[in-house]
Amino acid sequence: ENPPNTEFRRFYERGDLPIQVEHRGCHNRVGWKVDIEKLDYHHYLPIFFDGMREKEEPYRFLSIQGIFDLLEHGGSKILPVIPQLIIPIKTALNTRDRQVICTTLKVLQQMVVSGEMIGEALVPYYRQILPIFNLFKSDNKNLGDGIDYAQIKRKTLGDLITETLELFELHGGEDAFINIKYMIPTYESCVLN
């Protein structure tokens, strides 16, 4: 069930990542052994992104929480690394695993609002990342008992995809809509309408 070993797991097991799990009562968090702002984003961000495919703990928790921490503190350091993040993003989406896709979408949503121009920098890569969106766009599976628990936690894939596309359009500059529409013909603009 878990993906072939990720770069993230390899680095973590070798002790080459400056993180550990901090147990805090009912919530765990990532303990950083260094100041996040001082990290080399070109080196670390792609490794953490590669961990998005992880389903086993603590790898899943550490990579996802690590990504959110890095995005929160990254500012202008994120933009130059975008080209290196495309393959891990595409690989995570191509697992076609709902849980992994949901996580990846949430990361993408956060990434687009994490710094100037990031949304625009993603536009040239839509052809690589949007095919899976198209595949799952109408996936609003409910869990069978008439109550969609997933929706409460923002987990229906279709909704999450639509939300992500809208953020892409809002932050992607003037070429975003036409490029989304090209890849996902059923997409309706959230700006034009």
Secondary structure by P-SEA (a helix, b strand, c coil): ccccccaaaaaaaaccccbbbbbcccbbbbbbccccccccccccaaaaaaaccccccaaaaaaaaaaaaaaaacccccccccccaaaaaaaaaacccaaaaaaaaaaaaaaaacccccccccccccccccccccccccccccccccccccccccccaaaaaaaaaaaaaaccccaaaaaaaaacccccccccc
